[in-house]
Amino acid sequence: MSPTANGRFWRWYAKVYDLIWDSTLTAALCERAFGDLPTRRTAVDLGCGTGLTSRPLTDAGCEVVGVDLSADMLAIAERSGRVARTMLGDAASTGLPPHAFDIVVACNLLHLHPDPNAVLAEMSRLAAPGGAIVCSWPSNRASLTGTFVREVRSGRPVMDAGRALALRTAVGIGGLLTRARLHPSGVVDAAVSQWARACGATRVAWQEVMSSAVVAVFRTMPMPQPLGRATAPS
Ligand SMILES: C[S@@+](CC[C@H](N)C(=O)[O-])C[C@H]1O[C@@H](n2cnc3c(N)ncnc32)[C@H](O)[C@@H]1O
């Protein structure tokens, strides 16, 4: 499939992205991904999309750089104030300075990227010593109807979840036609495990969220005090 067709897919997807993914599933994913992170200042979100996964970091006071290959996605991320700065480019070769970010994120990108190993290597390159590296990708139990049911059970209004189901179906068909999705979950699981072993990253968490997504958190050095849990000196 040509890059143009693929570009058109992401342009269209940007228009409906938040209607689908500004959801209880994404909220649960972000809670697992970022809930226990220590206080940090700088973050880069690779494949940031509209910035839904950058938003909790920005809200917590981080300065987030959002990197994405789609200008339409980045425009929404910037307009919504979910990122401080945007960069149009490939997640595997950002050209950003090495070891410059306290948190490096790639949520729902590795299964789409032609070379997930190259993205993981770039994440290691960008992470500051003692930094956190956070990835998520669809789990092998993810399904359209399963996600709908679990979102409704977790409090998403039925009409809202139903519209998201219809749009996810349309996006799935568009993704198949443009070959947007490249790797099954098992391939990403293996790539992330192998990368962590090879670079000695410490696994902090590896959890499934609402039977739909896997969230993995790593650190490059022992973590300091978690956010909001510091005790006042006596
Ligand atoms: C499924 S969305 C995930 C967005 C966001 N991280 C989230 O979880 O809500 C995938 C994003 O990756 C972007 N993307 C695809 N290939 C990319 C690449 N090679 N480099 C950077 N971004 C890419 C797409 O434009 C899209 O915004």
The ligand as an SDF file (V2000), in Angstrom:
LIG
                    3D

 27 29  0  0  0  0  0  0  0  0999 V2000
   -3.2430    4.1950   17.4460 C   0  0  0  0  0  0  0  0  0  0  0  0
   -2.5800    5.8090   17.3820 S   0  0  0  0  0  0  0  0  0  0  0  0
   -2.0040    5.9980   19.0760 C   0  0  0  0  0  0  0  0  0  0  0  0
   -2.0670    7.4230   19.5570 C   0  0  0  0  0  0  0  0  0  0  0  0
   -1.7810    7.6270   21.0390 C   0  0  0  0  0  0  0  0  0  0  0  0
   -0.4430    7.1860   21.4020 N   0  0  0  0  0  0  0  0  0  0  0  0
   -2.8110    6.9160   21.8550 C   0  0  0  0  0  0  0  0  0  0  0  0
   -2.5150    5.8390   22.3930 O   0  0  0  0  0  0  0  0  0  0  0  0
   -3.9330    7.4240   21.9510 O   0  0  0  0  0  0  0  0  0  0  0  0
   -1.0780    5.5670   16.5270 C   0  0  0  0  0  0  0  0  0  0  0  0
   -0.3800    6.8540   16.1650 C   0  0  0  0  0  0  0  0  0  0  0  0
    0.9190    6.5420   15.6530 O   0  0  0  0  0  0  0  0  0  0  0  0
    1.1900    7.3910   14.5760 C   0  0  0  0  0  0  0  0  0  0  0  0
    2.2320    6.7500   13.7470 N   0  0  0  0  0  0  0  0  0  0  0  0
    2.1060    5.7340   12.8610 C   0  0  0  0  0  0  0  0  0  0  0  0
    3.2950    5.4130   12.3410 N   0  0  0  0  0  0  0  0  0  0  0  0
    4.1980    6.2600   12.9240 C   0  0  0  0  0  0  0  0  0  0  0  0
    5.6100    6.4300   12.8040 C   0  0  0  0  0  0  0  0  0  0  0  0
    6.3370    5.6620   11.9830 N   0  0  0  0  0  0  0  0  0  0  0  0
    6.2050    7.3850   13.5410 N   0  0  0  0  0  0  0  0  0  0  0  0
    5.4840    8.1870   14.3590 C   0  0  0  0  0  0  0  0  0  0  0  0
    4.1460    8.0610   14.5200 N   0  0  0  0  0  0  0  0  0  0  0  0
    3.5180    7.1210   13.8120 C   0  0  0  0  0  0  0  0  0  0  0  0
   -0.1400    7.5770   13.8800 C   0  0  0  0  0  0  0  0  0  0  0  0
   -0.1630    8.7410   13.0850 O   0  0  0  0  0  0  0  0  0  0  0  0
   -1.0700    7.6570   15.0860 C   0  0  0  0  0  0  0  0  0  0  0  0
   -1.2360    8.9770   15.5070 O   0  0  0  0  0  0  0  0  0  0  0  0
  1  2  1  0
  2  3  1  0
  2 10  1  0
  3  4  1  0
  4  5  1  0
  5  6  1  0
  5  7  1  0
  7  8  2  0
  7  9  1  0
 10 11  1  0
 11 12  1  0
 11 26  1  0
 12 13  1  0
 13 14  1  0
 13 24  1  0
 14 15  1  0
 14 23  1  0
 15 16  2  0
 16 17  1  0
 17 18  1  0
 17 23  2  0
 18 19  1  0
 18 20  2  0
 20 21  1  0
 21 22  2  0
 22 23  1  0
 24 25  1  0
 24 26  1  0
 26 27  1  0
M  CHG  2   2   1   9  -1
M  END
$$$$
